[in-house]
Amino acid sequence: MPEDLSALKPLYSLMFRMGSTLDLQHELSALVEELRKALSPFAIAVFMYDDQRENLLLEVQEGLPISHKLELPVGKDPLEWVRHKLGGMPTFGIPIVAEGQLLGSVIISTPISEPQLSAQLWLGQVMVNYAAPVLLNLRRYKELEKLVEKRTEELRRRNELLKTLNRIGQTISSMLNENELIEYLGREIGSLLDPSNLSISLYRPETQEVGVVCYLDDGLRQ
């Protein structure tokens, strides 16, 4: 812990700033800005795990000789990658952990050596530990948002299906021409299903046989 309590000012500022939005980039940028004020690093980078793509995303960085988004495969050490980019400059990493989940890591390169380095490491760890639950809640919100979007789309499709089936039922009961009926069924079914290979068969009671009366190939009647 730093002897000068004024060194904790960036931590207090971080507490005030984080958790005010649902924007991951905004929250990470706030963390990086306050870490920069507290630690005065040569460079700082925040990597976050992407479970779906199974890699590490460089979300925010300052001082690294790159100008684009970066993805590292899980298993590649971001600390060694940053250290290599900076030509072996003194660098340390702070894991972002909340509720036992490893969310990512903060990589910091600093010119400061012992004994000040220990105090810097302590303050950086405290600040990252404070930010971690906020970032975890953001991840959970994004996951919930995607789930809601998926369920909403499923409900929309089911609603469209019910509307179409209801419309088909009302229409075919008033149709007397078989060809018009078949054309109509093919068109409506094709709006619900992939019409690339669709056939319509009718039962002929006089012959007691079922015969194909319409076949669609790539949506066209053959």
C-alpha positions in Angstrom: 0.0 0.0 0.0 1.4 3.4 -0.9 2.5 5.6 2.1 1.1 8.7 0.5 -2.7 8.3 0.5 -3.0 10.9 -2.2 -1.8 8.2 -4.5 -5.2 6.5 -4.0 -7.0 9.4 -5.8 -7.2 7.5 -9.1 -8.8 4.6 -7.3 -11.5 6.9 -5.8 -12.0 8.4 -9.3 -12.3 4.9 -10.8 -15.0 4.0 -8.2 -16.9 7.1 -9.3 -16.6 6.5 -13.0 -17.1 2.8 -13.5 -20.5 1.2 -13.7 -22.2 4.3 -15.1 -22.8 2.8 -18.6 -23.4 -0.5 -20.4 -20.6 0.3 -22.9 -17.7 -2.1 -22.5 -15.3 0.2 -24.4 -16.3 3.2 -22.2 -15.7 1.2 -19.0 -12.3 -0.2 -20.1 -11.2 3.2 -21.3 -12.0 4.6 -17.9 -10.0 1.9 -16.2 -7.0 2.5 -18.5 -7.2 6.3 -18.0 -7.2 6.0 -14.2 -4.4 3.3 -14.3 -2.4 5.7 -16.4 -2.8 8.5 -13.9 -1.9 6.2 -11.0 1.0 4.3 -12.5 2.4 6.6 -15.3 3.3 3.5 -17.5 5.2 3.4 -20.8 2.3 1.3 -22.2 -0.9 -0.3 -21.0 -3.1 -2.9 -22.7 -6.3 -4.6 -21.7 -7.0 -8.1 -23.1 -10.5 -9.7 -22.7 -11.4 -13.3 -23.3 -14.0 -14.0 -26.0 -15.5 -17.3 -25.1 -17.4 -17.7 -28.4 -14.4 -17.1 -30.6 -12.0 -18.7 -28.1 -9.4 -16.0 -28.2 -8.1 -12.9 -26.5 -9.2 -9.5 -27.8 -7.0 -6.4 -27.3 -9.8 -4.1 -26.4 -8.0 -1.0 -25.3 -4.3 0.0 -25.4 -2.0 3.0 -25.0 1.6 3.2 -26.0 1.9 0.0 -28.1 3.3 0.2 -31.6 0.0 -1.0 -33.2 -3.0 0.8 -34.6 -5.5 -1.9 -35.1 -7.6 -4.5 -33.2 -5.7 -7.6 -32.2 -6.8 -11.1 -31.5 -4.5 -13.6 -29.7 -5.4 -17.3 -29.5 -6.1 -18.6 -26.0 -2.9 -20.1 -24.8 -0.7 -17.3 -26.1 0.7 -15.3 -23.2 -0.4 -11.6 -23.7 2.3 -10.5 -21.2 5.1 -12.0 -23.4 3.5 -10.6 -26.5 3.5 -7.0 -25.1 7.0 -7.5 -23.7 8.2 -8.5 -27.1 6.5 -5.6 -28.8 8.2 -3.2 -26.4 11.7 -4.7 -26.8 11.9 -6.4 -23.5 10.9 -3.4 -21.4 9.9 -4.2 -17.8 6.3 -5.4 -17.9 3.9 -7.0 -15.5 0.4 -8.4 -15.9 -2.7 -8.2 -13.6 -5.4 -10.8 -14.2 -9.0 -9.6 -14.3 -10.9 -12.1 -12.1 -14.4 -11.9 -10.7 -16.3 -14.7 -8.9 -13.7 -17.2 -9.9 -13.9 -16.3 -13.6 -10.8 -15.1 -15.5 -12.2 -12.4 -17.8 -8.9 -11.1 -19.2 -5.7 -9.3 -18.1 -4.2 -5.9 -17.9 -0.6 -5.6 -19.1 1.4 -2.7 -17.9 4.9 -1.6 -18.8 6.5 0.8 -16.4 9.9 2.5 -15.9 9.6 2.4 -12.1 11.8 -0.1 -10.2 11.7 -1.2 -6.6 10.8 -0.2 -4.0 8.2 2.0 -5.7 7.2 -0.8 -8.0 5.7 -2.9 -5.2 3.4 0.0 -4.3 2.4 0.4 -7.9 1.7 -3.2 -8.3 -0.5 -3.1 -5.2 -2.5 -0.1 -6.4 -2.9 -1.5 -9.9 -4.2 -4.8 -8.5 -6.7 -3.0 -6.2 -8.0 -0.9 -9.2 -8.3 -4.0 -11.5 -10.0 -5.9 -8.7 -12.5 -3.1 -8.3 -13.2 -3.0 -12.0 -13.5 -6.8 -12.4 -17.1 -7.3 -11.0 -18.3 -4.3 -13.2 -16.8 -6.0 -16.3 -18.4 -9.3 -15.3 -21.8 -7.7 -15.0 -21.3 -6.1 -18.4 -20.5 -9.5 -19.9 -23.6 -11.0 -18.3 -25.8 -8.2 -19.6 -24.4 -8.7 -23.2 -25.1 -12.4 -22.9 -28.6 -11.8 -21.7 -29.2 -9.2 -24.4 -28.2 -11.7 -27.1 -30.4 -14.3 -25.5 -33.4 -11.9 -25.5 -32.7 -11.0 -29.2 -32.6 -14.7 -30.1 -35.9 -15.5 -28.3 -37.5 -12.4 -29.7 -36.6 -13.5 -33.2 -37.9 -17.0 -32.5 -41.2 -15.6 -31.3 -41.5 -13.4 -34.4 -40.9 -16.3 -36.7 -43.5 -18.4 -34.9 -46.0 -15.6 -35.0 -45.4 -15.2 -38.8 -45.9 -19.0 -39.2 -49.2 -18.9 -37.3 -50.4 -15.9 -39.4 -49.4 -17.7 -42.6 -51.1 -21.0 -41.6 -54.2 -19.1 -40.6 -54.2 -17.2 -43.9 -53.8 -20.5 -45.9 -56.6 -22.1 -44.0 -59.0 -19.2 -44.8 -58.0 -19.0 -48.4 -58.0 -22.6 -49.5 -61.5 -23.1 -48.1 -62.8 -20.6 -50.7 -60.7 -21.9 -53.7 -62.4 -24.1 -56.3 -59.7 -24.2 -59.0 -57.2 -26.9 -58.3 -54.3 -25.3 -60.3 -54.9 -22.0 -58.5 -54.9 -23.8 -55.2 -51.7 -25.6 -55.9 -50.0 -22.4 -57.0 -51.2 -20.6 -53.9 -50.0 -23.4 -51.6 -46.6 -23.6 -53.3 -46.2 -19.8 -52.9 -47.2 -19.6 -49.3 -45.3 -22.7 -48.2 -42.2 -21.4 -50.1 -42.4 -18.2 -47.9 -42.1 -20.4 -44.8 -39.7 -23.1 -45.9 -36.8 -23.5 -48.3 -38.6 -24.0 -51.6 -35.5 -25.4 -53.4 -36.9 -28.9 -53.3 -40.6 -28.8 -52.5 -43.4 -31.1 -53.8 -47.1 -31.1 -53.2 -49.1 -34.3 -53.5 -52.8 -34.8 -53.6 -54.9 -37.9 -52.6 -57.2 -39.1 -55.4 -60.1 -41.0 -53.8 -61.2 -42.4 -57.1 -57.9 -44.2 -57.6 -57.0 -44.3 -53.9 -53.5 -43.0 -54.8 -51.4 -40.1 -53.8 -49.7 -38.3 -56.7 -47.3 -35.4 -57.0 -49.1 -32.5 -58.6 -46.5 -29.8 -58.1 -42.7 -29.9 -57.8 -40.6 -26.8 -57.1 -36.9 -26.8 -58.0 -35.1 -23.6 -56.7 -38.5 -22.1 -56.1 -39.7 -22.6 -59.7 -42.6 -25.0 -60.6 -41.5 -27.9 -62.8 
